[in-house]
Amino acid sequence: MRAFVVDNGTAHLTERQPPQPGDGEALLRVLRAGICNTDLEIIRGYMRFSGVLGHEFVAEVIECPSEPAWVGKRVVGEINVPCGDCDFCHRGIVSQCRNRTTVGIDRHDGAFADYMALTTRCLHVIPEAISDDEAVFVEPLAAALQVTELEHIHPEANVILIGAGKLGILTAQVLALTGANLRVAVRSDRPIPVLEQLGLSWVKLNDLPHKQADVVVECTGNEAGFQSALELVKPRGSIVLKSTYVGNPTVNLTRVVVDEIKLVGSRCGPFDGAIRLLEDKKINVLPLIEACYPLDEAAEAIERAGVPGTLKVLLAV
């Protein structure tokens, strides 16, 4: 099969043997996969991952020896593969499993390939009302929903989201459902037409007053975003961090202490809620799709996705 792999600091398309599903696993034929900022960070060295890249996908189950009822189902998959035995697993917090592997990120091959294997515990069936292109967004939309799982957003709150990229625009749509006074801070004009199409209020980052926001959600994907969030949040406000970084941000943590700012790390979220929002058409993901490349052109797709300001690039497998 074809597979786009990261190996010793290089990323390239190669041929591999299809995976063999183990006990409790299904063999999936990948239909679509999405490229996100984490994939680009991994290529630059984040997590020191070696293997098949990709964790946003929709696929068809073509083999499942232990649970044949899965065969023929169109599915998406959670990226955290839990052990089922640790204290976090017993508490139902599988995203923090102490022994987890992570699809396309940490010791588990991902979705930039013709086929992949994944435990059925991670699978969710996709309704017919959701297209393949929309289904690719289930994983990042679930991550966007996790913001409201971890930080209660009051309808009267003054909320600023910085980082109007792929995840940022998804998260902004989720935050808009809370009724909060939400503004999306932009550095350039490029995302403005999409924000306006989706009915989201925007403002230039440099025009925002400092220390006025009740909540700042940081989705920039770069180290400077943390500092911008610190400048915007008011004393006793909250910063929700969605970005992962290859390097370490340099920020004034003294202000976190003196102004009693709450920092909330937010990672993966509820797939069932994301699927319902897409099925009910309460979240519109199609304007975020900028290009779709065949798997044979994965290198070109990765290059396109890495251009600053580019929204979602898909791979058609």
C-alpha positions as CSV (number, residue, x, y, z in Angstrom):
1,M,0.0,0.0,0.0
2,R,1.0,3.7,-0.3
3,A,1.9,5.5,2.9
4,F,3.2,8.9,3.7
5,V,5.8,8.5,6.4
6,V,8.0,10.5,8.7
7,D,11.4,8.9,9.2
8,N,14.6,10.4,10.7
9,G,13.5,13.9,10.0
10,T,12.3,13.3,6.4
11,A,8.8,12.9,5.1
12,H,8.0,11.0,1.9
13,L,5.6,8.7,0.2
14,T,6.6,5.0,0.2
15,E,5.3,1.5,-0.2
16,R,4.4,-0.6,2.8
17,Q,2.6,-3.9,3.6
18,P,-1.0,-3.2,4.7
19,P,-1.4,-3.6,8.5
20,Q,-2.8,-6.7,9.9
21,P,-5.6,-6.0,12.4
22,G,-5.0,-7.5,15.9
23,D,-7.4,-8.6,18.5
24,G,-10.1,-6.0,18.9
25,E,-8.9,-4.0,15.9
26,A,-10.4,-3.2,12.5
27,L,-8.7,-2.8,9.2
28,L,-9.8,0.5,7.6
29,R,-9.7,1.7,4.0
30,V,-9.0,5.4,4.3
31,L,-11.3,7.7,2.2
32,R,-10.2,11.2,3.2
33,A,-7.6,12.6,5.5
34,G,-6.9,16.1,6.7
35,I,-3.6,17.9,7.2
36,C,-3.4,19.9,10.4
37,N,-0.8,22.1,12.1
38,T,0.2,19.2,14.3
39,D,1.2,17.2,11.3
40,L,3.4,20.1,10.1
41,E,5.0,20.3,13.6
42,I,5.7,16.6,13.6
43,I,7.6,16.9,10.3
44,R,9.6,19.6,12.0
45,G,10.5,17.3,14.9
46,Y,7.5,17.5,17.4
47,M,7.1,14.3,19.4
48,R,10.0,12.7,17.4
49,F,7.5,10.5,15.7
50,S,8.5,7.9,13.1
51,G,5.8,6.2,11.0
52,V,2.7,7.0,9.0
53,L,1.5,10.5,9.5
54,G,-2.1,11.7,9.9
55,H,-4.9,11.6,12.5
56,E,-7.9,13.4,10.9
57,F,-9.7,10.9,8.7
58,V,-12.8,9.1,7.6
59,A,-12.6,5.5,6.5
60,E,-14.6,2.3,5.7
61,V,-14.2,-0.8,7.8
62,I,-13.2,-3.6,5.5
63,E,-12.1,-6.3,8.0
64,C,-12.7,-6.9,11.7
65,P,-12.2,-10.5,12.7
66,S,-13.3,-10.1,16.3
67,E,-16.3,-7.9,15.6
68,P,-17.6,-8.5,12.0
69,A,-20.6,-6.3,12.5
70,W,-18.2,-3.3,11.9
71,V,-17.5,-4.4,8.3
72,G,-18.9,-1.9,5.8
73,K,-19.4,0.9,8.3
74,R,-18.1,4.4,7.5
75,V,-16.2,5.6,10.5
76,V,-14.0,8.2,12.1
77,G,-11.5,7.4,14.8
78,E,-10.4,8.9,18.1
79,I,-6.7,9.5,18.1
80,N,-5.9,8.3,21.7
81,V,-5.5,4.6,21.8
82,P,-5.9,3.7,25.5
83,C,-4.7,0.8,27.6
84,G,-8.0,0.3,29.4
85,D,-6.3,-0.5,32.7
86,C,-4.8,2.7,34.2
87,D,-6.4,5.0,36.7
88,F,-7.4,7.5,34.0
89,C,-9.0,4.8,31.8
90,H,-11.0,3.5,34.8
91,R,-12.2,7.1,35.4
92,G,-13.3,7.4,31.7
93,I,-10.6,10.0,30.8
94,V,-9.0,7.9,28.1
95,S,-7.4,11.0,26.4
96,Q,-5.0,11.1,29.4
97,C,-4.4,7.3,29.6
98,R,-0.9,6.8,31.1
99,N,0.0,4.2,28.5
100,R,-1.8,5.6,25.4
101,T,-0.4,5.7,21.9
102,T,-1.6,8.4,19.6
103,V,-2.6,7.9,16.0
104,G,-0.1,9.5,13.6
105,I,1.6,11.2,16.5
106,D,3.1,8.8,19.0
107,R,3.9,5.1,18.3
108,H,0.8,4.4,16.2
109,D,0.6,4.6,12.4
110,G,-1.8,7.1,11.1
111,A,-4.1,7.8,8.2
112,F,-2.0,9.2,5.3
113,A,-2.1,5.7,3.7
114,D,-4.4,3.4,1.8
115,Y,-5.1,1.4,4.9
116,M,-4.7,1.6,8.7
117,A,-5.6,-0.5,11.7
118,L,-7.3,0.9,14.8
119,T,-9.1,-0.6,17.8
120,T,-12.8,-0.6,17.6
121,R,-13.0,1.2,20.9
122,C,-11.9,4.3,19.1
123,L,-14.4,4.1,16.2
124,H,-17.5,6.2,15.6
125,V,-20.0,5.5,12.9
126,I,-20.7,8.5,10.6
127,P,-24.3,9.2,9.6
128,E,-25.2,9.4,5.9
129,A,-26.1,13.1,6.3
130,I,-22.4,13.9,6.8
131,S,-20.2,13.8,3.7
132,D,-16.7,12.4,3.6
133,D,-15.3,16.0,3.4
134,E,-17.3,17.0,6.4
135,A,-16.4,13.8,8.4
136,V,-12.7,14.6,8.2
137,F,-13.4,17.5,10.6
138,V,-14.9,15.4,13.4
139,E,-11.6,15.1,15.2
140,P,-10.7,18.8,15.2
141,L,-14.3,19.8,15.9
142,A,-14.2,17.6,18.9
143,A,-11.0,19.3,20.0
144,A,-12.8,22.7,19.6
145,L,-15.7,21.4,21.8
146,Q,-13.2,20.6,24.5
147,V,-12.8,24.3,25.1
148,T,-16.3,24.5,26.5
149,E,-15.9,21.2,28.3
150,L,-13.0,22.7,30.4
151,E,-13.9,26.4,30.6
152,H,-17.5,27.5,31.2
153,I,-18.2,30.3,28.7
154,H,-20.9,32.6,30.1
155,P,-23.2,34.3,27.5
156,E,-22.2,37.7,28.8
157,A,-18.4,36.9,28.7
158,N,-16.1,39.0,26.5
159,V,-14.2,36.3,24.6
160,I,-11.3,36.8,22.2
161,L,-10.0,34.0,20.0
162,I,-6.6,34.5,18.4
163,G,-5.4,32.4,15.5
164,A,-8.0,32.4,12.7
165,G,-6.8,29.2,11.1
166,K,-8.3,25.8,10.7
167,L,-8.8,25.0,14.3
168,G,-9.4,28.6,15.3
169,I,-12.4,29.0,12.9
170,L,-13.9,25.7,14.1
171,T,-13.4,26.8,17.7
172,A,-14.9,30.2,17.0
173,Q,-18.1,28.5,15.6
174,V,-18.4,26.4,18.8
175,L,-17.9,29.5,21.0
176,A,-20.5,31.4,19.0
177,L,-23.1,28.8,20.1
178,T,-22.6,29.9,23.7
179,G,-24.0,33.4,23.0
180,A,-20.8,35.1,24.4
181,N,-19.5,38.4,23.0
182,L,-17.0,36.7,20.7
183,R,-14.4,38.4,18.4
184,V,-11.9,36.6,16.3
185,A,-8.6,38.5,16.2
186,V,-6.8,38.4,12.8
187,R,-3.3,39.5,11.8
188,S,-4.0,39.6,8.0
189,D,-7.0,40.0,5.7
190,R,-6.8,36.4,4.4
191,P,-9.3,34.7,6.8
192,I,-11.8,37.6,6.8
193,P,-14.0,36.4,3.9
194,V,-14.5,33.0,5.5
195,L,-15.2,34.6,8.9
196,E,-17.8,36.8,7.4
197,Q,-19.3,34.0,5.4
198,L,-19.8,32.1,8.7
199,G,-21.2,35.1,10.5
200,L,-18.3,35.5,12.9
201,S,-17.2,38.9,14.2
202,W,-13.5,39.8,13.6
203,V,-11.1,42.5,14.7
204,K,-7.5,43.2,13.9
205,L,-5.3,42.0,16.7
206,N,-3.4,45.3,17.0
207,D,-6.7,47.1,17.5
208,L,-7.7,45.2,20.6
209,P,-7.2,46.8,24.1
210,H,-5.0,45.0,26.6
211,K,-6.3,43.4,29.7
212,Q,-10.0,43.5,28.8
213,A,-11.0,39.9,27.8
214,D,-12.6,37.6,30.2
215,V,-11.4,34.6,28.2
216,V,-8.8,34.4,25.5
217,V,-8.6,31.2,23.4
218,E,-5.2,30.8,21.8
219,C,-5.2,28.8,18.5
220,T,-2.3,30.4,16.7
221,G,0.0,27.4,16.6
222,N,3.1,29.5,17.3
223,E,4.9,30.6,20.4
224,A,4.0,34.3,20.0
225,G,0.4,33.5,20.5
226,F,0.8,32.8,24.2
227,Q,2.3,36.2,24.7
228,S,-0.5,37.9,22.8
229,A,-3.1,36.0,25.0
230,L,-1.4,37.3,28.1
231,E,-1.6,40.8,26.8
232,L,-5.3,40.6,26.1
233,V,-6.7,38.8,29.1
234,K,-7.8,40.8,32.1
235,P,-6.8,40.1,35.7
236,R,-8.5,36.9,37.0
237,G,-9.4,36.0,33.4
238,S,-8.7,32.7,31.7
239,I,-6.5,31.7,28.8
240,V,-7.4,28.5,27.0
241,L,-4.4,27.1,25.1
242,K,-5.0,25.0,22.0
243,S,-1.6,25.2,20.4
244,T,1.3,22.8,20.6
245,Y,4.8,24.0,19.9
246,V,8.1,22.5,18.8
247,G,10.0,25.1,20.9
248,N,9.3,26.6,24.3
249,P,7.4,30.0,24.4
250,T,9.1,32.8,26.3
251,V,6.4,34.6,28.3
252,N,6.0,36.7,31.4
253,L,4.7,34.1,33.9
254,T,5.0,36.7,36.7
255,R,1.9,38.3,35.3
256,V,0.0,35.0,35.5
257,V,0.8,35.0,39.3
258,V,0.3,38.7,40.0
259,D,-3.0,39.0,38.0
260,E,-4.2,35.5,39.1
261,I,-4.8,34.4,35.5
262,K,-6.1,30.9,35.0
263,L,-4.3,28.8,32.3
264,V,-6.3,25.9,30.8
265,G,-4.7,23.4,28.5
266,S,-7.2,21.9,26.1
267,R,-6.6,18.9,23.8
268,C,-9.0,16.3,22.5
269,G,-12.7,16.4,22.9
270,P,-16.1,14.6,22.5
271,F,-16.6,12.9,19.1
272,D,-20.3,12.2,19.7
273,G,-21.0,15.9,20.1
274,A,-19.0,16.8,17.1
275,I,-20.8,14.3,15.0
276,R,-24.2,15.6,16.1
277,L,-23.2,19.2,15.3
278,L,-22.2,18.2,11.8
279,E,-25.3,16.1,11.3
280,D,-27.6,18.9,12.4
281,K,-25.6,21.4,10.3
282,K,-25.0,23.7,13.3
283,I,-21.3,23.9,12.3
284,N,-20.2,24.6,8.7
285,V,-16.9,23.2,7.8
286,L,-17.0,23.2,4.0
287,P,-15.7,26.9,3.7
288,L,-12.6,25.8,5.5
289,I,-11.5,23.4,2.7
290,E,-8.9,25.1,0.5
291,A,-7.6,22.2,-1.6
292,C,-7.8,18.4,-2.0
293,Y,-4.9,16.4,-3.3
294,P,-4.6,12.7,-4.2
295,L,-2.4,10.7,-1.9
296,D,0.2,10.4,-4.6
297,E,0.7,14.1,-4.2
298,A,1.0,14.1,-0.4
299,A,4.3,16.0,-0.5
300,E,2.8,18.8,-2.5
301,A,-0.3,18.8,-0.2
302,I,2.0,19.2,2.9
303,E,3.8,22.0,1.2
304,R,0.5,23.8,0.4
305,A,-0.7,23.3,3.9
306,G,2.4,24.9,5.3
307,V,1.9,28.2,3.5
308,P,0.9,30.7,6.2
309,G,-2.8,31.4,6.2
310,T,-3.8,28.3,4.3
311,L,-6.9,26.6,5.6
312,K,-7.7,22.9,5.4
313,V,-5.9,20.8,2.8
314,L,-7.3,17.3,2.3
315,L,-5.9,14.1,0.9
316,A,-8.2,11.9,-1.2
317,V,-7.0,8.3,-0.7
